[in-house]
Amino acid sequence: MDKKKKKTIERRVLRVRKKLKGKKDRPRLSIFKSNKNIYAQIIDDEKQITLVSVGSFSEKKMKLKDIASMLGKKLAKLAKEKKIKRVVFDRGRYKYHGIITVFAEAARNEGLQF
């Protein structure tokens, strides 16, 4: 990765994380995607523990957007079981576009608020 692109990504991460500070009443929904997989977790930053996590470990036969939609729904259902209704969405270095949007909309449609 060239230096300019790496700098752009670092600035984006810092910009997103700066906006998340001060949100102590809600856990953070962090998402990570690679070329083949998607992982998401709800994290309590005060206690530094992961409350709920999902990942596309065994869903290999589907398109990535379909997997993102399924995981968004699954994460929202698991969060409801743990009585988590509101979270702060941490998209990390990714733009709110494509697979990240599909994941977020699926989680919202299942009742998770952010």
Phi, psi and omega in degrees: 000133181285164187296322183294317180293320179296319177297318180299316180296316180298319178296320180296317179300313180296322180295318179292314182294327179297323180287339182276346180295145178087007180259064186279343182277349182231141175288167184255131174264107182257138182234143176225137177227146173242190179291335184243338188226162176228138177228141177217147178211150174257124189240135171266106186288333179291316180270349181057051177228154175269125182273314182218141175215148175220157178202160181267065185282318187246357182273080185263341187270358185253165173286156185295326178293323177293321177296318180298318179296315180297318180291325176299316178294317181296318179296318180296320178294318177295324178293322178298320178297327178271006178064040175255118182251325184238136178223168172255127184275116178253101182275356177065230183271000186268144174288152178282081188202147173067239186294325178296319178295317180300315179299312183296317181295322178296319179293321178295319181295335177273000173111358178281131185255130173198000000 
